[in-house]
Structures are given as C-alpha cells and as structure tokens.
C-alpha cells in the first residue's frame, strides 16, 4: 500500500508541476500553407508571409519537388538578384521535405536554385521574439477570487498528505 501511495503522490506532484510550467509556443509553419501548401513557383510568398508572425523558436517546413527545387538561405542582396551561387546555408536534404529552425531574431532570406527563384520560389521573413505572456488583471483584495488562489494549491497538498497518512494506517 505504501508504494501505491507514493506513486499517487508523485503523479499528483508531476501533474501540478506540468500545470504550472509556462506554455511553449514554438510552431512548425508549412511554407505556402493555404496557397498550394508547397515550396514551388508561381506563388507570391511575400503575400503569404504577411499572414504570419514568425517567432524565435518556430520552424519553417518546406515541401517541394526534390528533383527540381532546393532551399537555400542567402543574404538580402542574393535574395533580390536570385543569386544562388553562394548560399549562407543549403537546407536541401534531397528528400523534398526540409525543416529550417528559426532560432535567431533577424531577417531570413530563402530562394530556390536552378532558376526557380525567378519563377517566384523565394521567401523573405523577419523573425521576432515571442510576445510576453498576458498579464492577469488585478483583482480587488476582498473578492472571493483573490482567496481562491491562496487556498486551492495548499488544499491539494493537504488532501494528498491526508491520503498518504490514511493509506499508511491501512
């Protein structure tokens, strides 16, 4: 019985810790989602990118024809001229499904080589830090809601301790 009570106590503690942890907001973003759902030509990725916020920690997911296109990260000058001769990073893995981590707050420029950039396979985004979490509105000191937060967590621990003590006597 003591072993079961310990496991129940650990499970409750882990659940409470998980509830109290801040939410992780990283998102995997399919490039071209809603406009063909792929990295291809004849898509205006500038218009597509305007509908998104790109945050530090997000991921870009490129899906494309691996026999034709590529995913090259370039500087702004090479982006504007569609020059794929000196990419900063070649994210192409050869599978046509490449993931690019956005782990620095800065502008990113992506193009496809082999002339496909001239057909529209180019994307420029600006990665920002995520917004701060929303701040809870202040509660008046005498309202019942202000006491609820002070009572619930200690009550949970007290009930757990009483349960453990009860199981110890059984």
VENDAGI-V93935 format. One record per backbone hydrogen bond with DSSP energy under -1.0 kcal/mol. NH is the residue of the N-H (numbers start at 1). CO is the residue of the C=O. If there is no record, write none. Layout:
# VENDAGI-V93935
{{NH/CO} {NH/CO}}
This chain:
# VENDAGI-V93935
{{5/1} {6/2} {7/3} {8/4} {9/5} {10/6} {11/7} {12/8} {13/9} {14/10} {15/11} {16/12} {17/13} {18/14} {19/15} {20/16} {21/17} {29/59} {31/61} {33/30} {35/32} {37/32} {39/63} {42/119} {45/43} {48/44} {49/45} {50/46} {51/48} {52/49} {56/128} {57/102} {58/55} {59/27} {60/100} {61/29} {62/98} {64/96} {68/65} {69/65} {72/111} {73/89} {74/109} {79/75} {80/76} {81/77} {83/78} {88/73} {89/73} {91/71} {98/62} {100/60} {102/58} {108/125} {110/123} {111/72} {112/121} {116/113} {120/117} {121/116} {122/120} {123/110} {125/108} {127/106} {128/54} {143/140} {148/144} {151/147} {152/148} {155/151} {156/152} {157/153} {158/154} {159/155} {160/156} {161/157} {162/158} {163/159} {164/160} {165/161} {166/162} {167/163} {168/164} {169/165} {170/166}}
